Amino acid sequence: MDTSGWKPPAPDVFHPLSALVVLLAGVALVLWSLSLDRRPMHNDEAVNGIKFGKLWEHGGYKYDPNEHHGPSIYYATLALNRLTGAPKDFDQFSESRLRLTTVLFGVGLILLLPLVADGLGRKATVWAALFTAVSPAMVFYSRYYIHESLLVFFSFLALAAGWRYWRSRKIGWALLAGAGVGLMHATKETFVISIAAAALALGVNQLWNRWADAAAPPAPPHRLSLKHLAAAVAVWLGVALLLFTSFFTNAAGVVDSVSTYLPWLNRAGGASPHIHPWHFYLHRLIFFHSAKGPVWSEALILVLAVAGARAAFVRQGLGDASASFVRFLALYSLALTAAYCLISYKTPWCLMGFWQGMILLAGVGAAWLIRRARHRVVRLALDLLLLAGAGHLAWQAWQGNTTYAADRSNPYVYAQTSPDLLSLVQKVEALAQLHPAGNQMLVKAIVPDGDFWPLPWYLRNLKIEWLEQVPADPYAPVMIVSAQLRAALDEKKTHLMIGYFQIRPQVFLELYVDVKLWQAWLVKHPPKPD
């Protein structure tokens, strides 16, 4: 295939304002990377961490069609940590090291913006960069070691490359768009929703363009090269094949990448504990308040997004933006929002996909609003007002990742591990150091239905026996037991139950310790007098 047509983006993409976008990305990277270990690992993060650990230490990965989504996050983490000289021993990895991967992809959304600057408009691009950097939802979930920020990045990469191809008809952009779709495919099964939304938006937008331009002089036809399209599809399938087969070491990955939709469709239909009403996402984004927490709202972004979408449909006040491109974004974001709201299965990080589209439209809306002001003083006042709004969003993002990082009054906290679990982890690790076997001291964790995550991440350097019911011989130097089992393993007086620890809201674990080991603990840590 001839790729000699590959060229960098048109010069107008690299307008001086793009330097401001890069600066905002740099500031976001610094701020988003602060205190990445402040919030305990969520269950899903811990699962992803352990799966990556197997790849890191043993060089093997096998896609599971029933759980845990696609392979891209693990290989991306592998590449980043090899480039940055990570420790060979996986036990030395920290939460921060893992979460840095998803932070980079979140910040990458800002760096991709210059590719669509001639579609959004230059000033709108800067506003979109600012709103991306301060959106509490985007910041919070980019700091989660889960697949979502990768899916949104690859989705935007595919759209941005598709736009550049539409503008230039250069095959290189078609190939890059195909690679983006392939990486979406290898990230999460919900990529099909984004593809369907994009296809629907493209079709409706083309019909709208024909209707709106019916009275205008005919423009030169934009013909899509079937060869270029076929090449893009080939790249898509090639990238997906490479990752699902674990670089051709797992042939079953090809079939598994298709069969995975059976269990996921079953969950989407209601066979899951994550079933929520249609307004689940909008409630969190637009107005959320609990009795013990502050008011949370990203309504500014939604209001500006509506304004930007309206400007595109009426073709007024867009400046240097492309009405067709902005309309496509509006239709795409609306379709994606509707799809996720209608699907019964909901986890809050899924909002990142459609919210990123809203943020792009909000950038257009902000530029449109300022452009409408005829007097310089009014424009300055609007600039300051929007910056104040962005500042309020930034304050919420900061609070959401510090004071309220694991607090249920934060709208983006969901099934979050309690910080209390870290006290249990520290105590078990300290007890192991007092035991003659050290880290080889046996710990029995007895929790029904495998509901012990994220403990496997935190106790990965210890010898753990994971059990789902109380065995005939449950005893070990240390036992971690679900409170719901009412095990009463201290009845024989060989062990003491030394405390309750909350793993998640209203989910408790009991910690039992051998009497002699606990006596050694008390010698090392004598109780303080009243």
N, C-alpha and C positions, 0 to 999 in steps of 0.2 A: 504494500500500500504506500503510495506516494505521500509523504508528510512534509514535502518541501514548502507547503503553504503555511506552515506554522509560523506565526509572528506574535510578538507581544501585543498587548491590548493597544487600541488606538491611543494616540498621544493625549486626547482629552481626558482619558482615565487618570493620567498622572498629573492632574492639575495641582498647583501648590496647596490647595486645601487638603489634598490627600496626605500631606505631611502632618496636618493637624489630626487626621484620622489615625495615623501611625502613632503619634504622640499619645492620643487617648488610649490606644491599645496598650502602649507601654505602661501608662498609669494604671490601667485596669489589671495588667499582669502583676504589678507590684502589690496592689491592694487586694486582689482576689487571692493572692498566694499567702497572705498573712494568716498566721494561726490556723493552718489547715488541720491541725490535730485537736482543735478546741472541742469539736463535737465528736462524741463516740461513734464508732463505725455502725452504720445501719446494717441490718441483716443482709440486704442485697450487696452492699459494698463488701462485706466480709466474705460472702460467697465468691464474688468476683476476685477478691484478693487471694483466696485459697486456690482458685482455679489458675490464676496467673502464677502463683508460687510453684505449682506443678510444672508449668511451662518453663519457668525460670530455672528450676533446679534439675529437671529431668529432660527438658527439651521436647516434651510431648504435649499435645493438645488434641482432644477429640470433641467435636461439636455434639452437643446434647439437644436433640430436637424437641424434648419435652420441657426443658427449663433453661434459664440462664442466658438466652438470646445468643447473638452471633459472636464470631471470633475476633472481630476487628479491634476491640478494646484491649484484648490480651496481647495481640501482636504489636499494636501501637505502644503499649506499655513496655513491651520487650525492647522495641527499637529505641525508645527514649532512654531507658535505663542502661542499655549498652552504650549509647552515645555519651551518657553522663557519668559513666564509671561507677555504677551502683555496686554495692557489696555483693560478693558471690553467695554469701549465706542469706537465704531468704528470711531467716529469723531476725535479721538486722534491718529489714525494711520497715518503714514507718507509714502511718496513715498519710502523712504529708507527701511522701514520695509517690504513693499511688495516686493520690488526688491531684497531683500536679499534672498528670496526663490529661484529665478531663478539664482542668483549668485552661490548659493550652488550647484545647479545641474550642472552649467557650470564647476565649480571647480571639481565637482565629476568626470568629464570625465578624469581628470588627475589621480585621486585616483584609477580609474578602470584599469589603464594601467598595473600594475603588473600582472593582471590576464592573459594578453596576452604577457608577457615578453618573454616567451619561443617560441612565434610565431614570434614576431617582432625582437627578439634579444635584449640583455640587453642594450647595448649602444644605439641602435635605440629607445628603450623605453624611455630613458632619453631625447634624442633629441625630440621625439614626445611630451613628457611632456613640454619641454621648448617651443616648437612651439605652443602648445595649450595655454600656459600661456600668450604668447605675440601676438598671432594672433589678429589683430585689429577687424576682423569680429566676432570672437568668444567672445572677451571681450565685444564688443559693444552690441551684442544681448543677451549676458548672463545678462546684466544689464537692460534688458527690462522685464517688468512683463507681458510676453506673454508665450505661450505654447512651443516655439521652443526648448529652452534649456532642458526642461523636455523630449521632444520627442527624442532628440539626445542622452541624457543620458540613457534613457530606451532602445533605439536601441542598443547602445554600450554594455549595461548590458546584453541584450539578446545574442549578438554576442560573448561577452567574456565568458559568461556562457556556450554557445554552444561549444566554443573552448575547454574549460576545460572538458566538457562532452566528446568531441571527443577524448581527450587525456586520460581520466580516465575511461570512461563508468560508472561513478557513478551517480545514479539516482538523487542525490541532485542537481547536476549541471543541469540536464534536467528540474527539477522542477523550479529552479531559472531562466532558460531561458524562460520557459513558463510564469512565473510571469512577466518577462521583456516584453514579447510580449503583455500580458494582459494590462500592464501599458501603453505601446505604443498605444494600441487600445483605451484606456480610456483617452488618451491625445489629439490626433488629427487625423482627418480622413485620412490624408496623410500617416499614418502608412502603408497603403496597398502598397504604392510605395516602401517603404523600404523593406517590406516583399517580394514583387515581385523581387526587385533587388537582395536581398540575395538569393532567390531561384534560380534565373537565374545564379548568380555567382557561387553558389554551384554546379549546374549541369554542367556548362561549365568547371569549375575547375576539377571536377571529370573526365570528358572526356579528358581534357588535361593531367591529371595525368596518365591515362591509356595509352594515346598515347606516352607521354614522357618516361614512365617506361616500354614500351613494350619489350625493349631489356634487361631490368634488371631482376635479379632473382625474382621470385614471392614473395611478402611479405605476412605475415599473414593477412587474410581478416579482415577488420573492419566491424563487423556486427552491425547494428543499432537495438536495442531492440524495438520491436513494443509496448511492455508494457510501456517502458520508454517514447516513443513518445506519446502514448495515455495519459499518466500521465501529460506530459508537456502541451498537448492540453487542458486537463481538467483544469489545473491550469490557463492557458490563459483565457479560457472562464469563469472560476469562478471569477477571478479578475475583468474582464470586467463587468460581471453581477453585482458584488458587487457595483462597482462604478457607472455604468449607472443607476442602480435602486436606487441610493442614499441610499445604505445599506438597500435595500428591502423596501423602503418607496414609490417608484415610479415605479410601474410595467410597465408603458408605456415606460420606458427608454429602455427596451429590444428591442421593435419594433423601437423606435426612433433611436437607435444606428445603425440600418440597413437603415431606410428610409432617413437618413441624406445624403446618397450618391447621391440622386436625385438632391437636390439643389446644392451640391458641384460639381457634374459633369457638371451641367448647367453652373456654373461659369468657370470651367476649359475650357469649350468649347468656351468661349468668352463673356458670358453675365455678364460682370464685368468691372468696370473702371480700374482694375489692369491688363490690357493686355499690354504685353511688348514683344519686339523681342527676339529671341532665345539667343542672346548674353548678355542679361540684367545682369545676375549674373557675367559672366566672365569679362565684362567691369568694373564692380565695384571691382573685386578681382585683376585683372592683371594690369590694368593701368587706373587711373581715375584722371582727372585734370580739374578744372574749372578756369576761368580767375582770380578769387579772392582768390583762395586757393592753398595749396601745392599739390604736386604730391603724390598720394596714390598708393601703389602697394604691393601685397603679392605674386608677381611672384616667389620669392625665394622658397616659399613652393611648388608651382606648378612644378618648375624645378626639385627640389629634389624628388618630388613625382614621376615624370616620370622616374628619375634615379632609384629610389627604385623599381618601377614596372618592369622596364627592367631587373634589376638584378634578380628578381624572375623568369621571363620567360626564361632567358638564364642560370639560375642557376650558377651565378658567383659572388663571392665576398660577399656572404650573411653572412658569419661567422656562428654565432650560431642561426640565424633566420631560420624559416621553409619556404622553397620556396613555398610550397602548401598554407600555410596560407597567405603569402604576395600576392600570385597570386589571392587568393580569395578576399582579400581587394582591389586589383587593379580592378578586374572585378566588384565588388560590387560598388566601387566608380565611375567607369566609367558608369555603368548602371544607377546609381542614378543621376549623372550629366546629362546624356542624357535625362532622363525622365523629370527632372525639366526644362531643357532648351527647350524641345519640347512642354511642356504644356504652353498654351498661358497665363494662369493666373499666375502672378508672384508677390510675395512680397519678398523683399530682404532677410529677415531673414530665408526664406526657404533654403538658401544656406548652412546653418549650417550643415545640414545632410551630404551632399556630401563633404563639406570642411573638416569636421572632418576626413573622410576617407583619404582625400588627406594629411592631417597633419600626420596621422599615416604612410603613405607611405613616406612622407618627412623625418620622423625619420629614416626609413630604408635607404633612399637615402643618408642622411648625414653620417650615419655609413659606408655605402658602399664607399662613396667618400674618407673618411679618411683611410679606410682599404686598399684602392688601393695604397696609398702613401707608398713607401718602406723605406724612410728615416725619422727619427724622427723629423728633422727640418721641413720637408715638412708637416708632420702630424700636428705638432704644428701650422704651418702657416695656415693650413686648419681649424683647431679648432678655431683659432682666427678670421679667415675670417667668419666662420659660426656664431660665437658668435657676431661679428659685425653686420651681417645680422639680427640676432635675436634682437640685440639692436635697429636696425632701425625699425623693426616691433613693438617693445615695445614703441618706441618714437611715432610712428603713433597711436598706441592704446591709449597712454596718450593724445595726441592731439585730437583724435577723441572723447574722453570722457570728455574733459575739454574745451579748446578753441573753438573747432568745434562741441560741443555736440549737438547743434540744428541748425547747419549751413548747408545749402544745398551744399556747396563745399565739405562736408564730404560724401563719396560714400554710407555710411550706413544710412544716414539720409533720411527718406522717409515719406512724408505726415506728417511732424513733427509739433507739436504745437509750435507756436512762443512764445518766452519768454515775448513778449508784453502782452500776455493774463494774465500773472501773475499780471501785473499792474492793469488790470481791476478787477481781483479777489480781490486784496488788497483794491481797492477803494470801491467795493461793501461791503466788510466786514466792513470797517471803517464807511461807511454810516449806516449800520445796527446798529452799536454801538451808533450812534447819534440819531437813531429813538426810540420813546417811546416803541415800540414793541420789540426792540432788534433783536435777531435772528429770531423772529416770524414775522418780517417785510416782507410783501409780495413783491416778486420780480417776474416779468413776463419776461420770456425769449421767444422771438418770432423769431424762426429760421426755415426756410423751410426744409423739408425732414429729420428732426431730426438731422441736422448737427450742433449740439451744443456741442458735445463731444470735450474736456474732462471737460466741465463746471460742469456736475453733480458730478464729483469727487471733484472738488475744492470748490464747493458751497454746499456740502452735509449737512452742519450744518445749512443751511438757509431754509426758506420756499419759495420754487420755484414753479411757475406754468409754465410748459413747453408747448408751443404752436407752431404750424407750420405755421399759418397764422394770420394776424392781426384781432383780434376779434372786435365785435361791440364796446366793452368797453375795450380798450387796456391799460388803465391807472392804475398805481400802484406807490407806492413811488419810486421804481426803475424799469426801463425796460431795458433789454438787447435785442437789435433788430438787425437782419441781415441787413447790409447796402444795400444788393441787393433788399430789399423790398421798399426802398425809402419811409419809413413810415412817415417821417416829423411829429413826434409826439410832436414837440415843437411849432406847429403853434398856439395852443390855449393859449400859454404863461403861462400855468400852470406847464409846465415842461421845462427843459433846456437840450439840447443835449450837453454834456460836453466833448465828445471826441470820436475819432475812435480808435479801438483796433484791432490789427491783430490776428486772431485766428490761421491761417495757411497762407502760402504765397498766397497773392492776395485774401484772404477771410477775410472780415472785419465785425466788430460788432460796433454798435452805443450804447452808454450808455446815457440813459435819466434819469433825477433825478427831483423829485418834487422841485419846486422853494424854498419853505420854508425849505426843508431838505438841499438843496444846500446852502442856506443862513447860516444854522447852521454849515455846513462844512466850509464855508469861515471864520466864526468866530473862529472856531477851528484851521483852517489852512489858515491864512491870506496870500494873495499873496505877494511874495517878490517884493520889489521895483526894477525897472530897474536900 
